[in-house]
Amino acid sequence: MKTFAIVGATGAVGVEAIRLLEERSFPVDTLRLFSSARSAGKVMKFRGRDVVVEELKEDSFAGVDMAIFSA
């Protein structure tokens, strides 16, 4: 799998989804994290790397292969 997205990444379910992707070595090349404008810009960790949370917008899913929604 190339690009995986999590909507609601900064919430409890989103944080757990990130943890499970890491724990189970889910095949992700690129992880994109989305939230409301309030949480956009926050930095979260995935596999030891920083991932900046993006504001969810209408065109956010261009190039995304799979997504989890918890908003």
N, CA, C and O atoms as a DFTB+ gen file, in Angstrom:
284 C
 N C O
     1  1       0.854      -1.179       0.000
     2  2       0.000       0.000       0.000
     3  2       0.889       1.228       0.000
     4  3       1.918       1.265       0.676
     5  1       0.500       2.198      -0.736
     6  2       1.338       3.388      -0.835
     7  2       0.951       4.466       0.170
     8  3       1.691       4.719       1.120
     9  1      -0.197       5.101      -0.030
    10  2      -0.567       6.240       0.813
    11  2      -1.822       5.909       1.624
    12  3      -2.858       5.534       1.075
    13  1      -1.698       6.060       2.943
    14  2      -2.772       5.759       3.883
    15  2      -3.106       7.046       4.620
    16  3      -2.205       7.794       4.999
    17  1      -4.388       7.313       4.828
    18  2      -4.819       8.530       5.527
    19  2      -5.651       8.179       6.749
    20  3      -6.375       7.183       6.761
    21  1      -5.537       9.006       7.770
    22  2      -6.384       8.892       8.953
    23  2      -7.057      10.233       9.173
    24  3      -6.395      11.255       9.359
    25  1      -8.383      10.216       9.148
    26  2      -9.176      11.419       9.418
    27  2      -9.576      11.368      10.888
    28  3     -10.100      10.360      11.363
    29  1      -9.331      12.443      11.592
    30  2      -9.559      12.468      13.035
    31  2      -8.330      11.948      13.765
    32  3      -8.434      11.337      14.829
    33  1      -7.173      12.198      13.180
    34  2      -5.911      11.631      13.667
    35  2      -5.542      12.051      15.079
    36  3      -4.862      11.298      15.777
    37  1      -5.960      13.215      15.519
    38  2      -5.548      13.696      16.841
    39  2      -6.477      13.239      17.957
    40  3      -6.183      13.447      19.134
    41  1      -7.600      12.617      17.594
    42  2      -8.527      12.111      18.600
    43  2      -8.084      10.752      19.128
    44  3      -7.100      10.185      18.653
    45  1      -8.808      10.237      20.103
    46  2      -8.444       8.970      20.741
    47  2      -8.407       7.808      19.746
    48  3      -7.490       6.989      19.784
    49  1      -9.388       7.736      18.869
    50  2      -9.429       6.645      17.885
    51  2      -8.307       6.808      16.862
    52  3      -7.684       5.820      16.472
    53  1      -8.044       8.020      16.429
    54  2      -6.968       8.265      15.485
    55  2      -5.608       7.896      16.052
    56  3      -4.793       7.282      15.365
    57  1      -5.362       8.263      17.289
    58  2      -4.098       7.932      17.950
    59  2      -3.945       6.412      18.055
    60  3      -2.855       5.881      17.844
    61  1      -5.014       5.732      18.374
    62  2      -4.983       4.272      18.460
    63  2      -4.749       3.646      17.077
    64  3      -4.025       2.657      16.964
    65  1      -5.347       4.209      16.040
    66  2      -5.139       3.707      14.684
    67  2      -3.674       3.824      14.280
    68  3      -3.118       2.902      13.683
    69  1      -3.051       4.948      14.601
    70  2      -1.626       5.131      14.305
    71  2      -0.802       4.076      15.050
    72  3       0.107       3.475      14.477
    73  1      -1.118       3.860      16.304
    74  2      -0.400       2.877      17.110
    75  2      -0.535       1.476      16.507
    76  3       0.442       0.731      16.436
    77  1      -1.737       1.125      16.078
    78  2      -1.964      -0.207      15.508
    79  2      -1.254      -0.388      14.164
    80  3      -0.744      -1.470      13.873
    81  1      -1.221       0.656      13.353
    82  2      -0.495       0.570      12.086
    83  2       0.980       0.268      12.336
    84  3       1.592      -0.530      11.625
    85  1       1.535       0.910      13.346
    86  2       2.938       0.663      13.701
    87  2       3.124      -0.740      14.278
    88  3       3.996      -1.493      13.845
    89  1       2.302      -1.069      15.247
    90  2       2.427      -2.348      15.954
    91  2       2.317      -3.540      15.006
    92  3       3.026      -4.533      15.165
    93  1       1.437      -3.437      14.034
    94  2       1.187      -4.559      13.118
    95  2       1.967      -4.458      11.814
    96  3       1.742      -5.231      10.883
    97  1       2.882      -3.505      11.757
    98  2       3.723      -3.317      10.564
    99  2       2.891      -3.264       9.285
   100  3       3.222      -3.895       8.281
   101  1       1.814      -2.504       9.346
   102  2       0.932      -2.359       8.184
   103  2       1.728      -1.712       7.053
   104  3       2.450      -0.744       7.288
   105  1       1.607      -2.232       5.824
   106  2       2.421      -1.714       4.708
   107  2       1.984      -0.321       4.252
   108  3       1.106      -0.176       3.400
   109  1       2.609       0.688       4.830
   110  2       2.312       2.084       4.519
   111  2       3.600       2.756       4.057
   112  3       4.599       2.750       4.776
   113  1       3.578       3.328       2.868
   114  2       4.727       4.108       2.413
   115  2       4.629       5.539       2.911
   116  3       5.610       6.113       3.383
   117  1       3.431       6.115       2.801
   118  2       3.191       7.496       3.226
   119  2       1.937       7.529       4.083
   120  3       0.891       7.015       3.687
   121  1       2.046       8.133       5.259
   122  2       0.887       8.312       6.128
   123  2       0.520       9.780       6.127
   124  3       1.357      10.643       6.391
   125  1      -0.739      10.058       5.829
   126  2      -1.241      11.435       5.885
   127  2      -2.268      11.504       7.001
   128  3      -3.168      10.668       7.088
   129  1      -2.126      12.501       7.844
   130  2      -3.000      12.673       8.997
   131  2      -3.846      13.922       8.795
   132  3      -3.331      14.978       8.427
   133  1      -5.147      13.794       9.040
   134  2      -6.069      14.913       8.847
   135  2      -6.871      15.175      10.109
   136  3      -7.164      14.265      10.885
   137  1      -7.220      16.450      10.293
   138  2      -8.048      16.866      11.415
   139  2      -8.728      18.179      11.058
   140  3      -8.671      18.640       9.918
   141  1      -9.361      18.757      12.040
   142  2      -9.969      20.072      11.852
   143  2      -8.865      21.139      11.816
   144  3      -7.705      20.863      12.123
   145  1      -9.243      22.328      11.443
   146  2      -8.287      23.441      11.377
   147  2      -7.633      23.680      12.737
   148  3      -6.484      24.114      12.807
   149  1      -8.352      23.403      13.798
   150  2      -7.842      23.629      15.155
   151  2      -6.601      22.790      15.452
   152  3      -5.698      23.253      16.149
   153  1      -6.544      21.573      14.936
   154  2      -5.407      20.690      15.200
   155  2      -4.385      20.652      14.074
   156  3      -3.319      20.054      14.218
   157  1      -4.707      21.285      12.961
   158  2      -3.779      21.295      11.826
   159  2      -2.452      21.923      12.247
   160  3      -2.424      22.911      12.980
   161  1      -1.369      21.341      11.776
   162  2      -0.038      21.827      12.124
   163  2       0.601      21.070      13.278
   164  3       1.813      21.149      13.479
   165  1      -0.203      20.341      14.034
   166  2       0.334      19.533      15.118
   167  2       1.241      18.455      14.512
   168  3       0.976      17.968      13.413
   169  1       2.287      18.091      15.213
   170  2       3.214      17.070      14.734
   171  2       3.017      15.797      15.556
   172  3       3.029      15.822      16.787
   173  1       2.833      14.680      14.841
   174  2       2.676      13.380      15.489
   175  2       3.766      12.450      14.961
   176  3       4.342      12.702      13.903
   177  1       4.044      11.395      15.686
   178  2       5.082      10.441      15.307
   179  2       4.470       9.201      14.655
   180  3       3.425       8.709      15.082
   181  1       5.140       8.710      13.616
   182  2       4.794       7.429      12.998
   183  2       6.091       6.779      12.559
   184  3       6.818       7.313      11.721
   185  1       6.371       5.620      13.137
   186  2       7.609       4.894      12.849
   187  2       8.852       5.760      13.040
   188  3       9.797       5.707      12.253
   189  1       8.823       6.555      14.101
   190  2       9.967       7.377      14.447
   191  2      10.117       8.650      13.640
   192  3      11.084       9.389      13.824
   193  1       9.181       8.917      12.753
   194  2       9.262      10.129      11.930
   195  2       8.136      11.087      12.293
   196  3       7.061      10.670      12.725
   197  1       8.395      12.365      12.111
   198  2       7.371      13.381      12.333
   199  2       6.414      13.427      11.147
   200  3       6.832      13.412       9.990
   201  1       5.122      13.482      11.461
   202  2       4.088      13.644      10.444
   203  2       3.250      14.850      10.866
   204  3       2.704      14.874      11.969
   205  1       3.148      15.839       9.998
   206  2       2.385      17.044      10.298
   207  2       0.919      16.797       9.965
   208  3       0.592      16.330       8.875
   209  1       0.045      17.113      10.907
   210  2      -1.390      16.960      10.716
   211  2      -1.878      18.058       9.777
   212  3      -1.552      19.234       9.943
   213  1      -2.659      17.649       8.796
   214  2      -3.200      18.577       7.805
   215  2      -4.670      18.863       8.091
   216  3      -5.377      18.030       8.658
   217  1      -5.115      20.039       7.696
   218  2      -6.538      20.359       7.795
   219  2      -7.283      19.580       6.722
   220  3      -6.864      19.554       5.565
   221  1      -8.389      18.945       7.103
   222  2      -9.201      18.189       6.156
   223  2      -9.927      19.156       5.231
   224  3     -10.649      20.049       5.674
   225  1      -9.715      18.950       3.927
   226  2     -10.351      19.791       2.917
   227  2     -10.975      18.917       1.841
   228  3     -10.784      17.701       1.833
   229  1     -11.698      19.521       0.960
   230  2     -12.422      18.793      -0.083
   231  2     -11.491      17.946      -0.959
   232  3     -11.869      16.851      -1.374
   233  1     -10.316      18.426      -1.237
   234  2      -9.395      17.715      -2.129
   235  2      -8.300      16.946      -1.377
   236  3      -7.280      16.598      -1.971
   237  1      -8.494      16.683      -0.107
   238  2      -7.459      16.054       0.715
   239  2      -7.100      14.633       0.289
   240  3      -6.013      14.155       0.615
   241  1      -7.969      13.961      -0.418
   242  2      -7.751      12.538      -0.690
   243  2      -7.139      12.242      -2.051
   244  3      -7.075      11.084      -2.464
   245  1      -6.697      13.264      -2.740
   246  2      -6.007      13.043      -4.014
   247  2      -4.754      12.207      -3.737
   248  3      -3.907      12.601      -2.935
   249  1      -4.640      11.070      -4.392
   250  2      -3.475      10.215      -4.226
   251  2      -3.508       9.297      -3.026
   252  3      -2.542       8.574      -2.783
   253  1      -4.594       9.304      -2.267
   254  2      -4.720       8.423      -1.096
   255  2      -5.293       7.090      -1.551
   256  3      -6.293       7.049      -2.269
   257  1      -4.653       5.993      -1.130
   258  2      -5.101       4.660      -1.514
   259  2      -6.121       4.064      -0.540
   260  3      -7.019       3.331      -0.955
   261  1      -5.988       4.372       0.748
   262  2      -6.891       3.839       1.763
   263  2      -6.974       4.839       2.906
   264  3      -6.008       5.545       3.198
   265  1      -8.148       4.895       3.557
   266  2      -8.313       5.843       4.656
   267  2      -9.187       5.240       5.766
   268  3     -10.047       4.392       5.530
   269  1      -8.923       5.716       6.971
   270  2      -9.761       5.418       8.137
   271  2     -10.367       6.745       8.576
   272  3      -9.676       7.760       8.659
   273  1     -11.671       6.723       8.858
   274  2     -12.362       7.947       9.282
   275  2     -12.874       7.764      10.702
   276  3     -13.562       6.790      11.009
   277  1     -12.531       8.706      11.557
   278  2     -13.051       8.739      12.916
   279  2     -13.191      10.190      13.315
   280  3     -12.413      10.718      14.109
   281  1     -14.200      10.818      12.747
   282  2     -14.382      12.258      12.975
   283  2     -15.705      12.525      13.655
   284  3     -16.036      13.678      13.930
